[in-house]
Amino acid sequence: DLLLSVYADMSNTCREYANPDRSMLELVLAPAKDWINKSDQEIIAATMAELEKLFPHHFKGNSPAKLLKSHVVKTPRSVYKATSGRQDCRPSQVTPIANFFLTGDYTMQRYLASMEGAVLSGKLTAQAITKASSTNASTHLESHANLQPTTPKPAKNAATV
């Protein structure tokens, strides 16, 4: 099992952290219950060991990666533990109900429950809606293609009766 559930190189994603010689990593360990009572030093040591396993080429050679600064924030229940074999339990964005779609970090997409997962789910939902609306529009046009034009009858309402 991997220790790190989610990580991002903030120097690649946020302009204010950009530096060609350094990286600023944001890391999430989950589930929090396994780490919440550990010291900051234990968490940092375990994180560095995990990073070395994931990115061994950055920790070898003449200029190995080294930790310059760290800050541990403990937030219980912020991220659930990813359990093997559970991905298939997530619902699709498309439902069996016409014009009813789901979106959210809990739906079928490649990320954990996170902001990134919610954004990706929204994108997948938008694609599904676009596909459904174009399919419905072409079906609607095809079903009316063979109809002969007719002269509209005057509408009957309270004002014309």
BATI-432479 format. One record per residue: residue number from 1; x, y, z of N, C-alpha, C, CB in turn. Coordinates in steps of 0.2 Angstrom, whole numbers, plus 5000, padded with zeros to 4 digits. Glycine has a CB too. Example, Ala and Ser with C-alpha at 12.3 -4.5 7.8 and 13.67 -1.06 7.14 Angstrom:
BATI-432479
[1,[5066,4972,5039],[5062,4978,5039],[5066,4984,5039],[5057,4978,5045]],
[2,[5064,4989,5035],[5068,4995,5036],[5064,5000,5039],[5070,4997,5029]],
END
This chain:
BATI-432479
[1,[5004,4994,5000],[5000,5000,5000],[5004,5006,5000],[4995,5000,5006]],
[2,[5002,5011,4996],[5006,5017,4996],[5003,5022,5002],[5005,5021,4989]],
[3,[5008,5025,5004],[5007,5030,5010],[5003,5036,5007],[5013,5032,5014]],
[4,[5006,5039,5001],[5003,5045,4999],[4997,5044,4994],[5008,5049,4995]],
[5,[4991,5047,4996],[4985,5046,4992],[4985,5051,4987],[4979,5047,4997]],
[6,[4987,5057,4988],[4987,5063,4983],[4993,5067,4984],[4980,5067,4984]],
[7,[4996,5069,4979],[5002,5073,4979],[5002,5078,4973],[5009,5070,4980]],
[8,[5005,5084,4974],[5005,5088,4968],[5012,5092,4969],[4999,5093,4968]],
[9,[5015,5093,4963],[5021,5098,4963],[5018,5105,4962],[5026,5095,4957]],
[10,[5018,5108,4967],[5015,5115,4967],[5019,5120,4963],[5014,5118,4974]],
[11,[5025,5118,4962],[5030,5123,4958],[5028,5122,4950],[5037,5121,4959]],
[12,[5024,5117,4948],[5022,5116,4942],[5015,5119,4941],[5022,5108,4940]],
[13,[5011,5119,4946],[5004,5121,4945],[5002,5128,4947],[5000,5116,4949]],
[14,[5007,5131,4952],[5005,5138,4954],[5011,5142,4952],[5004,5138,4962]],
[15,[5010,5147,4949],[5015,5152,4946],[5019,5155,4952],[5012,5158,4942]],
[16,[5016,5156,4958],[5020,5159,4963],[5025,5155,4966],[5015,5162,4968]],
[17,[5025,5148,4965],[5029,5143,4968],[5034,5141,4962],[5026,5137,4971]],
[18,[5034,5143,4956],[5038,5141,4951],[5045,5142,4952],[5036,5144,4944]],
[19,[5050,5137,4951],[5057,5138,4952],[5060,5132,4949],[5059,5138,4960]],
[20,[5064,5134,4943],[5067,5128,4940],[5072,5124,4944],[5070,5131,4934]],
[21,[5074,5126,4949],[5079,5122,4953],[5076,5119,4959],[5084,5127,4956]],
[22,[5070,5120,4961],[5066,5117,4967],[5059,5115,4965],[5067,5122,4972]],
[23,[5057,5111,4969],[5050,5109,4969],[5046,5110,4976],[5049,5102,4967]],
[24,[5040,5112,4976],[5036,5113,4982],[5031,5107,4981],[5033,5120,4983]],
[25,[5031,5102,4985],[5026,5097,4985],[5021,5098,4990],[5030,5090,4986]],
[26,[5015,5096,4989],[5009,5096,4993],[5007,5088,4993],[5003,5101,4991]],
[27,[5007,5085,4999],[5006,5078,5000],[5000,5077,5004],[5012,5075,5002]],
[28,[4996,5072,5003],[4991,5070,5007],[4992,5062,5009],[4984,5071,5004]],
[29,[4992,5061,5015],[4992,5054,5018],[4985,5052,5020],[4997,5053,5024]],
[30,[4983,5046,5018],[4976,5044,5020],[4977,5036,5021],[4971,5045,5015]],
[31,[4973,5034,5026],[4968,5037,5030],[4972,5041,5036],[4963,5033,5033]],
[32,[4969,5047,5038],[4972,5051,5043],[4972,5047,5049],[4968,5057,5044]],
[33,[4968,5043,5051],[4968,5039,5057],[4974,5036,5059],[4962,5034,5058]],
[34,[4978,5033,5053],[4984,5030,5054],[4990,5035,5056],[4986,5026,5048]],
[35,[4989,5041,5055],[4994,5046,5056],[4993,5051,5060],[4996,5049,5049]],
[36,[4987,5052,5062],[4985,5058,5066],[4988,5059,5073],[4977,5058,5067]],
[37,[4990,5053,5076],[4993,5053,5082],[5001,5053,5082],[4991,5048,5087]],
[38,[5004,5052,5076],[5011,5052,5075],[5014,5059,5076],[5013,5048,5069]],
[39,[5020,5059,5077],[5024,5066,5078],[5025,5068,5071],[5030,5065,5082]],
[40,[5026,5075,5070],[5028,5078,5064],[5034,5075,5061],[5029,5085,5064]],
[41,[5039,5073,5065],[5045,5070,5062],[5044,5063,5060],[5050,5070,5068]],
[42,[5039,5059,5063],[5038,5053,5060],[5034,5053,5054],[5033,5049,5065]],
[43,[5030,5058,5053],[5026,5059,5047],[5031,5061,5041],[5021,5064,5048]],
[44,[5035,5065,5043],[5040,5068,5038],[5045,5062,5036],[5044,5074,5041]],
[45,[5047,5058,5040],[5052,5053,5039],[5049,5048,5034],[5055,5050,5045]],
[46,[5042,5046,5036],[5039,5041,5032],[5037,5044,5025],[5032,5039,5035]],
[47,[5036,5050,5025],[5034,5054,5018],[5041,5054,5014],[5032,5061,5019]],
[48,[5046,5055,5017],[5052,5056,5013],[5054,5049,5010],[5058,5058,5017]],
[49,[5053,5043,5014],[5055,5037,5012],[5050,5035,5007],[5054,5032,5018]],
[50,[5044,5037,5007],[5039,5035,5001],[5041,5039,4995],[5032,5037,5004]],
[51,[5043,5045,4996],[5045,5049,4990],[5051,5046,4986],[5047,5056,4992]],
[52,[5056,5043,4991],[5062,5040,4988],[5060,5034,4984],[5067,5038,4994]],
[53,[5055,5030,4987],[5053,5024,4983],[5049,5026,4977],[5048,5020,4988]],
[54,[5045,5031,4977],[5042,5033,4970],[5046,5036,4965],[5036,5038,4972]],
[55,[5051,5040,4968],[5055,5044,4963],[5063,5043,4965],[5054,5052,4964]],
[56,[5065,5037,4964],[5072,5035,4966],[5077,5039,4962],[5074,5028,4965]],
[57,[5076,5041,4956],[5081,5045,4952],[5082,5052,4955],[5079,5045,4945]],
[58,[5078,5054,4959],[5079,5061,4962],[5083,5061,4968],[5072,5064,4963]],
[59,[5084,5055,4971],[5087,5054,4977],[5094,5051,4976],[5083,5050,4982]],
[60,[5096,5051,4970],[5103,5048,4969],[5107,5053,4965],[5103,5041,4965]],
[61,[5114,5051,4964],[5118,5055,4960],[5121,5061,4964],[5114,5058,4954]],
[62,[5124,5066,4960],[5128,5071,4963],[5124,5076,4967],[5132,5075,4958]],
[63,[5117,5077,4965],[5113,5082,4967],[5106,5079,4970],[5112,5088,4962]],
[64,[5106,5075,4975],[5100,5072,4977],[5095,5077,4980],[5102,5066,4982]],
[65,[5089,5075,4979],[5084,5079,4982],[5085,5080,4990],[5077,5077,4980]],
[66,[5083,5085,4993],[5084,5086,5000],[5078,5090,5002],[5091,5089,5002]],
[67,[5076,5089,5008],[5070,5093,5011],[5073,5099,5014],[5067,5089,5017]],
[68,[5070,5105,5012],[5072,5111,5014],[5068,5114,5020],[5073,5116,5009]],
[69,[5062,5113,5019],[5057,5115,5024],[5051,5111,5024],[5055,5123,5022]],
[70,[5047,5110,5029],[5041,5106,5029],[5036,5109,5034],[5043,5099,5031]],
[71,[5030,5107,5033],[5024,5109,5038],[5019,5104,5037],[5021,5117,5036]],
[72,[5018,5101,5043],[5013,5096,5044],[5006,5099,5046],[5015,5090,5048]],
[73,[5001,5097,5042],[4994,5099,5044],[4990,5093,5045],[4991,5104,5039]],
[74,[4987,5092,5051],[4983,5086,5052],[4975,5088,5052],[4985,5083,5059]],
[75,[4972,5085,5047],[4965,5086,5046],[4961,5079,5046],[4963,5090,5040]],
[76,[4958,5077,5052],[4955,5071,5052],[4949,5070,5047],[4952,5069,5059]],
[77,[4948,5065,5044],[4942,5063,5040],[4942,5068,5033],[4936,5064,5043]],
[78,[4948,5070,5031],[4948,5074,5025],[4949,5070,5019],[4954,5079,5026]],
[79,[4952,5065,5019],[4952,5060,5013],[4951,5053,5015],[4959,5061,5009]],
[80,[4947,5050,5012],[4945,5043,5013],[4951,5038,5011],[4939,5040,5010]],
[81,[4951,5032,5014],[4957,5027,5011],[4954,5024,5005],[4958,5022,5017]],
[82,[4958,5024,5000],[4957,5021,4994],[4957,5013,4995],[4961,5023,4988]],
[83,[4952,5009,4994],[4952,5002,4995],[4952,4998,4988],[4946,5000,4999]],
[84,[4957,4994,4987],[4957,4990,4981],[4951,4987,4980],[4963,4985,4982]],
[85,[4949,4987,4973],[4943,4984,4971],[4937,4988,4972],[4942,4977,4974]],
[86,[4937,4994,4974],[4931,4998,4975],[4929,5002,4970],[4932,5001,4982]],
[87,[4934,5003,4965],[4933,5008,4960],[4926,5007,4956],[4939,5008,4955]],
[88,[4925,5000,4955],[4919,4998,4951],[4912,5000,4955],[4919,4991,4950]],
[89,[4913,5002,4961],[4907,5003,4965],[4904,5011,4964],[4908,5002,4973]],
[90,[4909,5015,4961],[4907,5022,4960],[4902,5022,4954],[4913,5026,4958]],
[91,[4897,5026,4955],[4892,5027,4949],[4894,5031,4944],[4885,5030,4952]],
[92,[4892,5029,4938],[4893,5033,4932],[4890,5040,4932],[4891,5029,4925]],
[93,[4893,5044,4928],[4889,5051,4927],[4883,5050,4923],[4894,5056,4923]],
[94,[4882,5045,4919],[4876,5044,4915],[4872,5039,4919],[4878,5041,4908]],
[95,[4865,5041,4920],[4861,5037,4924],[4856,5034,4919],[4857,5041,4929]],
[96,[4852,5029,4921],[4846,5026,4917],[4840,5031,4916],[4844,5019,4920]],
[97,[4840,5036,4920],[4835,5041,4920],[4837,5046,4914],[4833,5044,4927]],
[98,[4832,5047,4910],[4834,5052,4904],[4835,5059,4907],[4828,5052,4899]],
[99,[4840,5062,4904],[4842,5069,4906],[4843,5070,4913],[4836,5074,4904]],
[100,[4845,5064,4917],[4847,5065,4924],[4855,5062,4924],[4843,5061,4929]],
[101,[4859,5067,4926],[4866,5065,4926],[4869,5066,4933],[4870,5069,4921]],
[102,[4874,5063,4935],[4878,5064,4941],[4885,5067,4940],[4878,5057,4945]],
[103,[4887,5071,4945],[4893,5074,4945],[4896,5075,4952],[4894,5080,4941]],
[104,[4902,5074,4953],[4905,5074,4960],[4911,5070,4961],[4900,5073,4965]],
[105,[4915,5071,4966],[4921,5067,4966],[4920,5060,4968],[4925,5070,4972]],
[106,[4914,5058,4970],[4912,5051,4971],[4910,5047,4965],[4906,5051,4976]],
[107,[4909,5050,4960],[4907,5047,4953],[4913,5043,4950],[4904,5051,4949]],
[108,[4912,5039,4945],[4917,5036,4942],[4922,5040,4938],[4914,5031,4937]],
[109,[4928,5041,4940],[4933,5045,4937],[4940,5042,4940],[4932,5053,4938]],
[110,[4945,5044,4938],[4952,5041,4940],[4955,5044,4946],[4957,5042,4934]],
[111,[4952,5049,4949],[4955,5052,4955],[4951,5050,4961],[4956,5060,4955]],
[112,[4955,5051,4967],[4951,5050,4974],[4946,5055,4975],[4956,5050,4979]],
[113,[4942,5055,4980],[4938,5060,4982],[4942,5067,4983],[4933,5059,4988]],
[114,[4942,5071,4979],[4946,5077,4979],[4943,5083,4975],[4953,5076,4977]],
[115,[4946,5089,4975],[4944,5094,4970],[4946,5092,4963],[4948,5101,4972]],
[116,[4951,5089,4962],[4953,5086,4955],[4948,5081,4953],[4960,5083,4955]],
[117,[4946,5077,4957],[4941,5072,4955],[4934,5075,4954],[4940,5067,4961]],
[118,[4932,5080,4958],[4926,5084,4956],[4926,5087,4950],[4924,5089,4962]],
[119,[4932,5091,4948],[4933,5094,4942],[4932,5089,4936],[4940,5098,4942]],
[120,[4936,5084,4936],[4936,5079,4931],[4929,5076,4930],[4941,5073,4933]],
[121,[4926,5075,4936],[4919,5072,4935],[4914,5077,4932],[4916,5070,4942]],
[122,[4915,5083,4933],[4911,5089,4930],[4912,5089,4922],[4913,5096,4933]],
[123,[4919,5088,4921],[4920,5088,4913],[4917,5082,4910],[4928,5088,4912]],
[124,[4918,5076,4913],[4915,5070,4911],[4907,5071,4910],[4916,5064,4915]],
[125,[4904,5074,4915],[4897,5075,4915],[4895,5080,4909],[4894,5078,4921]],
[126,[4899,5085,4908],[4897,5090,4903],[4898,5086,4896],[4902,5096,4903]],
[127,[4903,5082,4895],[4904,5078,4889],[4898,5073,4888],[4910,5074,4889]],
[128,[4895,5070,4893],[4890,5066,4893],[4883,5069,4891],[4888,5062,4899]],
[129,[4882,5075,4894],[4877,5079,4892],[4877,5082,4885],[4876,5086,4897]],
[130,[4883,5084,4883],[4884,5086,4876],[4882,5080,4871],[4891,5088,4874]],
[131,[4885,5074,4872],[4883,5068,4868],[4876,5067,4868],[4888,5062,4871]],
[132,[4873,5067,4874],[4866,5065,4874],[4862,5070,4871],[4863,5065,4882]],
[133,[4863,5077,4871],[4859,5082,4868],[4860,5081,4860],[4861,5089,4870]],
[134,[4866,5080,4858],[4867,5079,4851],[4864,5073,4848],[4875,5079,4849]],
[135,[4864,5068,4852],[4860,5062,4850],[4853,5063,4850],[4862,5056,4855]],
[136,[4850,5066,4855],[4843,5068,4855],[4841,5072,4850],[4841,5071,4862]],
[137,[4845,5077,4848],[4844,5082,4843],[4844,5079,4836],[4849,5088,4843]],
[138,[4848,5074,4835],[4849,5071,4828],[4843,5066,4828],[4855,5067,4827]],
[139,[4841,5062,4833],[4835,5058,4833],[4829,5062,4832],[4835,5054,4840]],
[140,[4828,5067,4835],[4822,5072,4834],[4822,5074,4827],[4823,5078,4839]],
[141,[4828,5076,4824],[4828,5078,4817],[4826,5072,4812],[4834,5081,4815]],
[142,[4829,5067,4814],[4828,5061,4809],[4820,5059,4810],[4832,5055,4811]],
[143,[4817,5059,4816],[4810,5057,4816],[4805,5062,4813],[4808,5056,4824]],
[144,[4808,5068,4812],[4803,5073,4809],[4805,5074,4801],[4804,5079,4813]],
[145,[4810,5071,4799],[4813,5072,4792],[4808,5070,4787],[4819,5068,4791]],
[146,[4804,5065,4788],[4799,5062,4783],[4792,5066,4783],[4799,5055,4783]],
[147,[4791,5070,4788],[4785,5073,4789],[4784,5078,4783],[4784,5076,4796]],
[148,[4778,5079,4781],[4776,5084,4776],[4774,5090,4779],[4770,5082,4771]],
[149,[4776,5096,4776],[4775,5102,4779],[4767,5103,4779],[4778,5108,4776]],
[150,[4764,5106,4785],[4757,5107,4785],[4756,5115,4787],[4754,5103,4790]],
[151,[4750,5117,4785],[4748,5124,4787],[4746,5124,4794],[4743,5127,4782]],
[152,[4749,5128,4798],[4747,5128,4805],[4740,5130,4806],[4752,5132,4809]],
[153,[4736,5126,4811],[4729,5128,4812],[4730,5134,4817],[4725,5122,4815]],
[154,[4725,5138,4817],[4725,5144,4822],[4724,5141,4829],[4719,5149,4821]],
[155,[4728,5143,4834],[4728,5141,4841],[4721,5143,4844],[4733,5144,4845]],
[156,[4719,5138,4848],[4712,5139,4852],[4714,5141,4859],[4707,5134,4851]],
[157,[4712,5146,4861],[4713,5148,4868],[4707,5152,4871],[4720,5151,4870]],
[158,[4707,5154,4876],[4702,5158,4879],[4700,5164,4875],[4703,5160,4886]],
[159,[4705,5167,4872],[4704,5173,4868],[4701,5172,4861],[4711,5177,4867]],
[160,[4702,5166,4858],[4699,5165,4852],[4693,5160,4852],[4705,5161,4847]],
[161,[4691,5157,4857],[4685,5153,4857],[4679,5157,4857],[4685,5148,4863]],
END
